[in-house]
């Protein structure tokens, strides 16, 4: 019981700390870097900003491959697949419930198609449980193609400063002087002693944030494995649900805040864009790194992943159907997505006990 409680406590605290460091230092420093590089907002949002919001998942995927001889590589993949499911079903669901969103057909065409391509690649590459360098490179090349499409695509997102809008929305949510927000402010100030001002000392904040994310993600991954062993379930089940939801909760709160401002379309577009990064870079980059360092291929226990990957493909189709009906995601469709996620989590946990 002590192991269960202690590992669960570490998971909760780690997720909390990650939300602070990514929201208040890492993403802001990346935003400043993007401005110095003069990247269009949509390209910056899909690359640097997506890397910021997806940093915990990416770090866990890398750590899982390089610790314990890669014995828990499925934890990294499970976290990313589970996070992608959470983003589509929960983040888009709660955003629609908070405020029904109207979506541009251009964004749907572009992002849903690229997301579907990423999910199909995932299904193909994990089918036999063996991943090669060529497959890893294909993931990264497809993401490069996505960035090129963003750069050339004439869309309203190009002139929208996504980070500033999200920052304003989160700041609005945090103005209430309750004890939780006071604690968050104290911790943030403490981290700031090392990271500095994320706007002025953006390079310092960037590298310090990477260090924080790596250390906290390591603790998170190890605690998840310990928690899974203590309650006698496969580690991938904890990754698909507990870790995936935990690392995505900060994005959910930001999306709710943005949706309340009447920008639910932005919340949904960011959730889909984050998933494209998670799958193509969050998986492709760690696989490439481990093979560059000597491994001929990467082997993954796909027994607990294939069902979730298939569901992920189903969520692509369902979201496309919902959004293509008058290009609007209504409240009842949002509740439907949330209900599907609840059923998915129940199915995963009940199935793990068999």
C-alpha positions as CSV (number, residue, x, y, z in Angstrom):
1,X,0.0,0.0,0.0
2,X,2.9,2.4,0.8
3,X,4.3,1.9,-2.7
4,X,0.9,2.6,-4.3
5,X,0.4,5.8,-2.3
6,X,3.9,7.1,-2.7
7,X,4.2,6.4,-6.4
8,X,0.7,7.9,-7.0
9,X,1.7,11.0,-5.0
10,X,4.9,11.4,-7.1
11,X,2.8,11.1,-10.3
12,X,0.4,13.8,-9.1
13,X,3.2,16.2,-7.9
14,X,5.2,15.6,-11.1
15,X,2.3,16.4,-13.3
16,X,1.6,19.6,-11.3
17,X,5.3,20.7,-11.6
18,X,5.4,19.9,-15.3
19,X,2.3,22.1,-15.9
20,X,4.0,25.1,-14.2
21,X,7.4,24.7,-16.0
22,X,5.9,24.2,-19.4
23,X,3.2,26.8,-19.2
24,X,5.1,29.6,-17.6
25,X,8.7,29.1,-18.8
26,X,9.2,26.5,-21.6
27,X,6.4,27.6,-23.9
28,X,7.1,31.3,-23.4
29,X,10.8,30.9,-24.1
30,X,9.9,29.0,-27.2
31,X,7.6,31.8,-28.2
32,X,10.4,34.3,-27.9
33,X,12.7,32.0,-29.9
34,X,10.1,31.8,-32.7
35,X,9.8,35.6,-32.8
36,X,13.6,35.9,-33.1
37,X,13.5,33.5,-36.0
38,X,10.6,35.4,-37.5
39,X,8.5,32.2,-37.9
40,X,4.9,32.7,-39.0
41,X,2.6,32.1,-36.1
42,X,1.0,28.9,-37.5
43,X,4.4,27.4,-38.2
44,X,5.7,28.4,-34.8
45,X,2.5,27.0,-33.2
46,X,2.8,23.6,-35.0
47,X,6.6,23.2,-34.3
48,X,8.0,25.1,-31.3
49,X,4.7,25.6,-29.4
50,X,3.7,22.0,-30.0
51,X,7.0,20.9,-28.7
52,X,6.5,22.9,-25.6
53,X,3.0,21.5,-24.8
54,X,4.1,18.0,-25.7
55,X,7.5,18.1,-24.0
56,X,6.5,15.8,-21.1
57,X,5.2,13.1,-23.5
58,X,8.3,13.4,-25.7
59,X,10.6,13.2,-22.6
60,X,8.8,10.1,-21.3
61,X,9.1,8.4,-24.7
62,X,12.9,9.1,-24.8
63,X,13.4,8.1,-21.2
64,X,11.4,4.9,-21.6
65,X,13.6,3.9,-24.5
66,X,17.0,4.6,-22.8
67,X,16.3,3.2,-19.3
68,X,16.1,-0.5,-18.2
69,X,17.4,-1.5,-21.6
70,X,14.2,-0.3,-23.2
71,X,12.2,-2.8,-21.3
72,X,9.4,-0.3,-20.8
73,X,9.4,1.3,-24.3
74,X,5.7,0.7,-24.5
75,X,5.2,3.2,-21.6
76,X,6.5,6.0,-23.9
77,X,4.4,4.9,-26.8
78,X,1.4,4.3,-24.5
79,X,1.7,7.8,-23.0
80,X,1.7,9.4,-26.5
81,X,-1.2,7.3,-27.9
82,X,-3.2,7.8,-24.7
83,X,-2.5,11.5,-24.7
84,X,-3.6,11.7,-28.3
85,X,-6.9,10.0,-27.4
86,X,-7.3,12.3,-24.4
87,X,-6.7,15.4,-26.6
88,X,-9.3,14.5,-29.2
89,X,-12.0,13.1,-26.9
90,X,-11.5,15.1,-23.7
91,X,-9.9,18.4,-24.7
92,X,-12.2,18.9,-27.8
93,X,-15.1,17.6,-25.7
94,X,-14.8,20.0,-22.8
95,X,-14.0,22.9,-25.2
96,X,-17.3,22.2,-27.0
97,X,-19.2,21.9,-23.7
98,X,-17.7,25.1,-22.5
99,X,-18.6,26.9,-25.7
100,X,-19.7,25.3,-29.0
101,X,-17.1,26.0,-31.7
102,X,-17.3,26.9,-35.4
103,X,-14.3,25.7,-37.3
104,X,-12.8,26.8,-40.6
105,X,-13.1,24.1,-43.3
106,X,-9.5,24.9,-44.3
107,X,-8.2,23.9,-40.9
108,X,-10.3,20.7,-40.9
109,X,-9.1,19.7,-44.3
110,X,-5.5,20.4,-43.5
111,X,-5.1,19.2,-39.9
112,X,-7.5,16.2,-39.9
113,X,-6.0,14.8,-43.1
114,X,-2.4,15.1,-41.7
115,X,-3.6,13.7,-38.4
116,X,-5.2,10.7,-40.2
117,X,-1.9,10.1,-42.1
118,X,0.0,10.1,-38.8
119,X,-2.4,7.6,-37.2
120,X,-2.2,5.3,-40.2
121,X,1.6,5.4,-40.0
122,X,1.3,4.5,-36.4
123,X,-0.9,1.5,-37.1
124,X,1.4,0.2,-39.8
125,X,4.6,0.6,-37.9
126,X,3.5,-1.0,-34.6
127,X,1.6,-3.9,-36.3
128,X,4.6,-6.3,-36.2
129,X,6.1,-4.8,-33.0
130,X,9.4,-4.0,-34.8
131,X,10.4,-0.4,-35.8
132,X,13.1,0.5,-38.2
133,X,15.2,3.5,-38.9
134,X,13.4,4.0,-42.2
135,X,10.1,4.1,-40.4
136,X,11.4,6.6,-37.9
137,X,12.6,8.9,-40.7
138,X,9.3,8.6,-42.5
139,X,7.6,10.0,-39.4
140,X,9.9,13.0,-39.3
141,X,9.7,13.6,-43.0
142,X,5.9,13.6,-42.9
143,X,6.1,16.2,-40.1
144,X,8.4,18.3,-42.2
145,X,5.9,18.1,-45.0
146,X,3.2,19.3,-42.6
147,X,5.3,22.3,-41.6
148,X,5.8,23.1,-45.3
149,X,2.1,22.9,-45.9
150,X,1.5,25.2,-42.9
151,X,4.0,27.7,-44.3
152,X,2.4,27.8,-47.7
153,X,-1.2,27.6,-46.6
154,X,-3.0,30.9,-46.6
155,X,-5.1,30.6,-43.5
156,X,-6.4,32.9,-40.7
157,X,-4.1,31.1,-38.2
158,X,-1.1,32.7,-39.8
159,X,-1.9,36.1,-38.3
160,X,-3.0,34.8,-34.9
161,X,-0.7,35.0,-31.9
162,X,-1.8,31.7,-30.3
163,X,0.6,31.9,-27.3
164,X,-0.5,35.4,-26.3
165,X,-4.1,34.4,-26.4
166,X,-3.6,31.3,-24.4
167,X,-1.4,33.2,-21.9
168,X,-4.2,35.8,-21.4
169,X,-6.8,33.1,-21.0
170,X,-4.8,31.3,-18.4
171,X,-4.0,34.5,-16.5
172,X,-7.7,35.3,-16.4
173,X,-8.4,31.9,-14.9
174,X,-5.6,32.4,-12.3
175,X,-6.8,35.8,-10.9
176,X,-8.9,34.3,-8.2
177,X,-6.8,34.4,-5.0
178,X,-7.4,30.9,-3.7
179,X,-4.8,28.8,-1.9
180,X,-4.1,26.6,-4.9
181,X,-3.2,29.6,-7.1
182,X,-1.1,31.0,-4.3
183,X,0.9,27.8,-4.1
184,X,1.4,27.8,-7.8
185,X,2.6,31.3,-7.8
186,X,5.2,30.5,-5.0
187,X,6.5,27.4,-6.9
188,X,6.7,29.4,-10.1
189,X,8.7,32.1,-8.5
190,X,11.0,29.5,-7.0
191,X,11.6,28.0,-10.5
192,X,12.2,31.5,-11.8
193,X,15.3,31.8,-9.6
194,X,16.9,29.3,-11.9
195,X,15.1,29.9,-15.2
196,X,15.0,33.7,-15.0
197,X,12.5,35.8,-16.9
198,X,11.2,33.7,-19.8
199,X,10.7,36.7,-22.0
200,X,14.0,38.5,-21.4
201,X,16.3,35.5,-20.7
202,X,14.6,33.2,-23.1
203,X,17.6,31.0,-23.9
204,X,18.4,30.5,-20.2
205,X,14.7,29.7,-19.5
206,X,14.7,27.3,-22.5
207,X,17.6,25.2,-21.3
208,X,16.7,25.3,-17.6
209,X,13.1,24.2,-18.6
210,X,14.5,21.2,-20.6
211,X,16.5,20.2,-17.5
212,X,13.4,20.4,-15.3
213,X,11.2,18.5,-17.8
214,X,13.8,15.7,-18.2
215,X,14.2,15.2,-14.4
216,X,10.5,15.4,-13.6
217,X,9.6,13.2,-16.5
218,X,12.1,10.6,-15.3
219,X,10.5,10.6,-11.9
220,X,7.1,10.4,-13.6
221,X,8.0,7.4,-15.7
222,X,9.7,5.5,-12.9
223,X,6.7,6.1,-10.6
224,X,4.3,5.0,-13.2
225,X,6.1,1.6,-13.6
226,X,6.3,1.2,-9.8
227,X,2.5,2.0,-9.5
228,X,1.6,-0.5,-12.2
229,X,3.7,-3.2,-10.6
230,X,2.2,-2.5,-7.2
231,X,-1.4,-2.8,-8.4
232,X,-0.5,-5.7,-10.8
233,X,-1.5,-4.2,-14.1
234,X,0.7,-3.8,-17.2
235,X,2.7,-0.6,-17.2
236,X,1.2,0.3,-20.6
237,X,-2.3,0.6,-19.0
238,X,-1.0,3.2,-16.6
239,X,0.7,5.0,-19.5
240,X,-2.4,5.0,-21.7
241,X,-4.6,6.4,-19.0
242,X,-2.9,7.9,-15.9
243,X,0.2,9.3,-17.5
244,X,-1.6,10.3,-20.7
245,X,-4.3,12.2,-18.9
246,X,-1.9,13.7,-16.4
247,X,0.5,15.2,-19.0
248,X,-2.5,16.5,-21.0
249,X,-4.5,18.1,-18.1
250,X,-2.6,21.5,-18.4
251,X,-3.6,21.7,-22.0
252,X,-7.2,20.9,-21.1
253,X,-7.4,23.8,-18.7
254,X,-5.8,26.2,-21.2
255,X,-8.3,25.0,-23.9
256,X,-11.3,25.6,-21.5
257,X,-10.0,29.1,-20.8
258,X,-9.6,29.8,-24.5
259,X,-13.1,28.3,-25.3
260,X,-14.7,30.5,-22.7
261,X,-13.3,33.5,-24.6
262,X,-15.3,32.3,-27.7
263,X,-12.2,30.8,-29.3
264,X,-13.2,27.1,-29.1
265,X,-12.1,26.7,-32.7
266,X,-8.5,27.5,-31.7
267,X,-8.7,25.1,-28.8
268,X,-9.8,22.3,-31.1
269,X,-7.3,23.2,-33.8
270,X,-4.5,23.2,-31.2
271,X,-5.5,19.8,-29.8
272,X,-5.4,18.2,-33.3
273,X,-2.1,20.0,-34.1
274,X,-0.6,18.8,-30.8
275,X,-1.6,15.2,-31.7
276,X,0.2,15.5,-35.1
277,X,3.4,16.5,-33.3
278,X,2.9,13.8,-30.6
279,X,2.7,11.0,-33.1
280,X,5.1,12.1,-35.8
281,X,7.8,13.7,-33.7
282,X,7.1,12.3,-30.2
283,X,7.5,8.8,-31.6
284,X,9.7,9.3,-34.6
285,X,12.5,11.3,-32.8
286,X,13.0,8.9,-29.9
287,X,13.1,5.9,-32.3
288,X,15.6,7.6,-34.5
289,X,17.8,8.6,-31.6
290,X,18.0,5.1,-30.1
291,X,18.9,3.6,-33.5
292,X,21.5,6.3,-34.3
293,X,23.2,5.3,-31.1
294,X,23.5,1.7,-32.2
295,X,20.2,-0.3,-32.1
296,X,19.3,-1.9,-35.4
297,X,15.6,-1.6,-34.6
298,X,13.2,-1.0,-31.7
299,X,10.9,-3.7,-30.5
300,X,7.6,-2.9,-28.8
301,X,5.0,-5.0,-27.0
302,X,2.0,-4.0,-29.0
303,X,-0.5,-6.3,-27.2
304,X,-1.9,-3.4,-25.1
305,X,-1.4,-0.7,-27.8
306,X,-3.1,-2.0,-30.9
307,X,-6.7,-1.6,-29.5
308,X,-5.9,2.0,-28.4
309,X,-4.3,2.8,-31.7
310,X,-7.4,1.5,-33.6
311,X,-9.6,3.6,-31.3
312,X,-7.3,6.6,-32.1
313,X,-8.1,6.1,-35.8
314,X,-11.8,5.9,-34.9
315,X,-11.6,9.2,-33.1
316,X,-10.2,10.8,-36.2
317,X,-13.2,9.6,-38.3
318,X,-15.7,10.6,-35.5
319,X,-14.2,14.1,-35.0
320,X,-14.2,14.6,-38.8
321,X,-17.9,13.6,-39.0
322,X,-18.8,15.9,-36.1
323,X,-16.8,18.9,-37.5
324,X,-18.0,18.5,-41.1
325,X,-21.7,18.9,-40.0
326,X,-22.0,22.6,-40.5
327,X,-18.3,23.0,-39.4
328,X,-19.5,23.2,-35.8
329,X,-18.8,21.1,-32.7
330,X,-21.9,21.3,-30.5
331,X,-22.4,20.7,-26.8
332,X,-24.1,17.3,-27.3
333,X,-21.2,16.2,-29.5
334,X,-18.8,17.4,-26.8
335,X,-20.6,15.3,-24.2
336,X,-20.6,12.3,-26.6
337,X,-16.8,12.6,-26.9
338,X,-16.4,12.7,-23.1
339,X,-18.7,9.6,-22.8
340,X,-16.6,7.7,-25.3
341,X,-13.4,8.5,-23.3
342,X,-15.0,7.3,-20.0
343,X,-16.0,4.1,-21.7
344,X,-12.5,3.7,-23.2
345,X,-10.8,4.1,-19.8
346,X,-13.2,1.6,-18.2
347,X,-12.5,-0.9,-21.0
348,X,-8.7,-0.5,-20.7
349,X,-8.7,-1.1,-16.9
350,X,-11.3,-3.9,-16.9
351,X,-9.4,-5.6,-19.8
352,X,-6.1,-5.3,-17.9
353,X,-7.5,-7.5,-15.1
354,X,-8.2,-10.5,-17.3
